[in-house]
Amino acid sequence: MTIDNIRLRNEFINTEVITRSSGKKLGVVKEVLVDVDQREIVALGLRDNFLSLTGMPQYLYLNSIVQTGDVVLVENDDVFELVEVDLYSPLVNSEVVTETGEPLGRVRDFQFDLATGKVSSIIIASLGLPQIPEQLISTYELSIDEVVSSGPNRLIVFEGAEERLNQLSVGLLERLGIGRPSWERMEEDLYYPPTTRPENQLGSGIPVRPPVQVRQPEPVLEERWNEDDWQDSRPAPPPRREVAPLRYPEPEYEDDYEVDNWGEAVPRSSASEPDYGYEDEVAGDVWDDDEAAAPYSPPRVNIPETRREKMPEYYEE
């Protein structure tokens, strides 16, 4: 691989393809297909003119090129062949990530050897659009040997490949101190513990409240059973408190009052036995037989006299 044979993909884009025998224009290069597994260019895709975006492109293999310069020369117009496009990749705008999943950017361009078609390195940037000038975004070069595997629109490189990137241009945002590569931004987001001692660190500015004192419960002592002196170890019972009877003072009543059977004070007049008037009716002892009683004369009873014939008790035969 010589330096004179190293070409960039962008150098072939929009280049006219002309036959050397007749000078016939076959089209304009619009696409470069790469076999990522073999890491080499396979074919070029042509369209009719610079502005043509529709229609099926025509493909020719890289070994059909005779000479390159301001134009690409081929032998004749029979160079177009059927190419299985699904087996290859345009490689541009493919995402580049490390084995740990750290994004490095997207493929903006790549370099290859014109004689053999071997891809030597890829050019990556934050945006994979070749139309953006290099003066606006930062570009980096990474060797194709760093690629571990590939997938649909993705290239996986070795872990730590960001340390082996070669910066080609400094973008406008990076010159102004605004933009930085994605891997550097991720390193800034990582938290590093402070190296200063705790007594030398500044406070956070948040007022510290005194800790709340929690009263610890007193430990509970368990009684241990001792068979020898279990009677002596028992706590003495509390002294019994004798309850004195509650005595009420006897009420002092005047002479006009006395206490009845219910313990209530009543007037003396009401405390005497009631007078039922029996003494006036019975003058003496009703059970005394010796005393001559007045003869009893019952009242006359008016009973009408009726004649009744006496019936014989027995009939004579």
C-alpha positions in Angstrom: 0.0 0.0 0.0 1.5 3.3 -1.1 0.6 6.8 -0.2 -0.2 7.7 -3.9 -2.9 5.0 -4.0 -4.7 6.1 -0.8 -8.0 7.6 -1.7 -11.0 9.0 0.3 -14.5 8.0 -0.5 -15.6 11.6 -0.9 -13.0 11.9 -3.7 -15.0 9.4 -5.8 -18.4 10.9 -5.1 -19.8 13.0 -8.0 -16.9 11.8 -10.3 -17.8 11.0 -13.9 -17.2 7.6 -15.4 -16.1 7.6 -19.0 -15.1 4.9 -21.4 -11.6 5.1 -22.7 -12.4 3.6 -26.1 -15.2 5.9 -27.1 -15.3 8.6 -24.5 -18.9 7.8 -23.6 -20.2 9.1 -20.3 -21.7 6.2 -18.3 -22.8 8.2 -15.3 -21.7 9.8 -12.0 -20.4 7.9 -8.9 -23.0 8.2 -6.1 -22.3 5.2 -3.9 -19.4 3.0 -2.8 -20.2 -0.5 -1.5 -17.9 -2.1 1.2 -17.5 -5.7 2.3 -17.1 -5.0 6.0 -16.0 -8.6 6.8 -13.3 -8.5 4.2 -12.7 -4.8 4.8 -12.4 -3.9 1.2 -14.3 -2.0 -1.5 -16.4 -4.2 -3.9 -18.3 -1.9 -6.3 -19.3 1.6 -7.3 -22.9 2.8 -7.8 -23.5 5.1 -10.7 -26.4 7.4 -11.6 -27.1 9.4 -14.8 -26.1 12.8 -13.6 -25.3 14.9 -10.5 -29.0 15.7 -9.7 -30.4 12.3 -10.4 -31.9 10.8 -7.2 -34.5 8.5 -8.6 -34.3 5.2 -10.5 -32.1 2.1 -10.0 -28.4 2.8 -9.9 -26.0 0.8 -12.0 -23.0 -0.9 -10.5 -19.5 -1.8 -11.7 -16.8 -3.7 -9.8 -13.7 -1.9 -8.6 -11.4 -4.1 -10.8 -13.1 -2.6 -13.9 -11.5 0.8 -13.3 -8.5 1.4 -15.6 -7.4 4.8 -14.4 -8.5 7.5 -12.0 -8.0 11.3 -11.8 -10.4 14.0 -12.5 -12.6 11.3 -14.1 -12.8 7.5 -13.8 -11.8 5.6 -16.9 -13.1 2.2 -17.9 -12.6 0.1 -21.0 -16.1 0.2 -22.5 -19.7 0.4 -21.6 -20.0 -3.4 -20.9 -18.6 -2.9 -17.4 -22.0 -2.8 -15.6 -22.8 -6.0 -13.8 -25.5 -7.3 -11.4 -24.3 -6.8 -7.8 -26.0 -8.2 -4.6 -26.4 -5.0 -2.8 -27.8 -6.6 0.4 -24.4 -8.4 1.1 -22.5 -5.1 1.4 -22.8 -1.8 3.2 -22.3 1.8 2.2 -20.6 2.2 5.6 -21.4 6.0 5.7 -23.5 7.1 8.7 -23.0 3.8 10.5 -22.9 4.1 14.3 -19.5 3.4 16.0 -19.7 2.0 19.5 -17.2 0.2 21.8 -17.7 -3.3 23.2 -19.0 -1.7 26.4 -21.6 0.3 24.5 -19.9 3.7 24.7 -20.8 5.7 21.5 -17.9 7.3 19.6 -19.8 8.9 16.7 -20.8 8.0 13.2 -18.8 7.2 10.0 -18.4 10.2 7.9 -15.8 8.9 5.4 -13.2 6.2 5.0 -9.8 5.7 3.3 -8.9 2.8 1.0 -6.2 1.6 -1.4 -7.2 2.2 -5.0 -5.1 -0.7 -6.3 -6.4 -3.4 -3.9 -9.6 -1.8 -2.5 -8.5 -2.5 1.1 -10.0 0.0 3.6 -7.3 1.3 5.9 -9.2 3.6 8.3 -12.6 5.3 9.0 -13.3 8.9 9.6 -15.9 9.5 12.4 -17.7 12.6 13.7 -20.7 13.4 15.8 -22.8 13.5 12.6 -22.3 11.1 9.8 -23.2 13.5 7.0 -20.3 14.2 4.6 -22.1 17.3 3.3 -21.2 19.2 6.6 -17.8 20.9 6.3 -15.0 19.8 8.5 -14.7 23.4 9.8 -18.0 23.0 11.7 -17.6 19.6 13.4 -14.6 17.8 14.8 -13.4 14.7 12.9 -11.3 11.7 14.1 -9.5 8.9 12.3 -9.7 5.3 13.6 -7.9 2.3 12.1 -10.1 -0.3 10.5 -8.2 -2.9 12.6 -10.1 -1.6 15.7 -13.3 -3.0 14.3 -14.3 -6.2 16.1 -17.6 -6.9 14.4 -20.4 -5.2 12.4 -24.1 -5.2 12.2 -26.9 -3.3 10.4 -25.6 0.2 10.3 -23.3 -0.3 13.2 -19.6 -1.0 13.8 -18.3 -2.4 17.1 -14.7 -1.5 18.0 -12.4 -2.6 20.9 -12.9 -1.2 24.3 -10.6 1.9 24.9 -10.5 2.7 21.1 -11.4 6.3 22.0 -7.8 6.7 23.4 -6.3 5.7 20.0 -8.3 8.2 17.9 -6.4 10.6 15.8 -8.1 14.1 15.6 -8.1 15.5 12.1 -10.0 18.7 12.5 -11.3 20.9 15.3 -14.9 22.0 14.9 -16.3 25.5 15.5 -18.2 24.5 18.7 -15.1 22.9 20.2 -13.0 26.0 19.3 -15.6 28.1 21.2 -15.4 25.7 24.2 -19.0 24.6 23.8 -18.9 21.2 22.1 -16.9 18.1 23.3 -16.7 14.5 22.1 -19.3 12.2 23.6 -16.8 10.0 25.5 -15.3 13.1 27.2 -18.8 14.3 28.3 -19.5 10.9 29.8 -16.2 11.1 31.8 -17.3 14.4 33.2 -20.6 12.9 34.3 -18.8 10.4 36.4 -18.6 11.2 40.1 -15.2 11.1 41.7 -14.9 11.1 45.5 -13.2 14.1 47.1 -9.5 13.6 47.9 -9.5 16.2 50.8 -9.9 15.1 54.3 -13.3 15.4 55.9 -12.2 18.0 58.4 -11.0 20.3 55.6 -14.1 20.1 53.4 -16.5 23.0 53.2 -20.0 22.6 54.4 -23.0 22.2 52.1 -24.6 25.4 53.4 -27.6 23.6 54.8 -28.2 24.3 58.5 -27.5 21.3 60.6 -30.2 20.4 63.1 -29.1 19.0 66.5 -29.7 15.3 66.6 -32.9 14.1 68.3 -32.1 12.4 71.7 -34.0 9.2 71.9 -34.5 8.0 75.4 -33.4 4.4 75.8 -35.6 2.1 77.9 -34.1 0.9 81.1 -33.0 -2.7 81.1 -35.3 -5.2 82.7 -33.6 -7.4 85.4 -34.7 -10.9 85.4 -35.1 -12.9 88.6 -33.0 -16.0 88.8 -34.5 -19.0 90.6 -32.5 -20.4 93.5 -33.7 -23.6 95.1 -31.8 -23.1 98.3 -32.8 -19.6 99.4 -35.9 -19.1 97.3 -37.9 -18.1 100.4 -35.3 -15.5 101.4 -34.9 -14.2 97.9 -38.6 -13.4 97.6 -39.4 -9.8 98.0 -41.2 -8.9 101.3 -44.9 -8.3 100.7 -46.0 -4.7 101.2 -47.5 -4.0 104.7 -51.2 -4.3 104.9 -53.0 -1.1 105.6 -55.7 -1.5 108.1 -58.9 0.4 107.2 -60.5 2.1 110.2 -64.2 2.0 110.3 -65.9 5.2 109.4 -67.8 6.5 112.3 -70.4 9.2 112.0 -71.1 11.4 115.0 -74.4 10.8 116.6 -76.7 13.8 116.0 -77.7 15.8 119.0 -81.4 16.3 118.9 -83.5 18.6 121.0 -86.0 17.3 123.6 -88.8 17.7 121.1 -87.3 15.0 118.8 -86.4 11.4 119.3 -85.0 8.6 117.0 -87.4 6.1 115.5 -86.8 2.5 114.5 -85.2 3.7 111.2 -82.7 5.9 112.8 -84.4 9.1 111.8 -85.3 12.0 114.0 -89.0 12.5 114.4 -91.0 14.8 116.7 -92.0 13.3 120.0 -95.7 13.8 119.3 -95.5 11.6 116.2 -93.3 9.0 118.0 -96.1 8.1 120.5 -98.5 5.3 119.8 -101.6 6.4 117.8 -104.9 6.7 119.6 -107.4 4.3 118.0 -110.3 5.0 120.6 -110.6 1.5 121.9 -110.6 2.6 125.5 -113.7 4.5 125.1 -115.7 1.7 123.6 -114.5 -1.1 125.9 -114.7 -0.1 129.5 -113.4 -3.3 131.1 -111.8 -6.5 130.2 -113.7 -8.3 127.5 -112.4 -11.7 128.6 -113.4 -11.3 132.2 -116.3 -13.9 132.9 -117.0 -12.9 136.4 -118.4 -9.6 135.5 -122.1 -9.8 135.0 -123.0 -9.1 131.5 -126.2 -7.4 130.4 -128.9 -9.8 129.1 -128.9 -10.0 125.5 -132.2 -9.3 123.8 -132.1 -10.1 120.1 -134.4 -8.1 117.9 -137.7 -9.4 116.6 -137.5 -11.1 113.3 -140.6 -10.8 111.1 -141.1 -14.2 109.7 -144.5 -14.9 108.1 -146.3 -17.9 109.4 -147.4 -20.4 106.8 -149.4 -23.6 107.2 -147.8 -26.6 106.0 -149.4 -30.0 106.3 -147.3 -32.6 107.7 -146.8 -35.3 105.3 -146.4 -38.7 106.6 -143.0 -40.1 106.3 -144.3 -43.5 105.3 -147.3 -44.6 103.3 -149.6 -47.3 104.8 -150.6 -50.0 102.6 
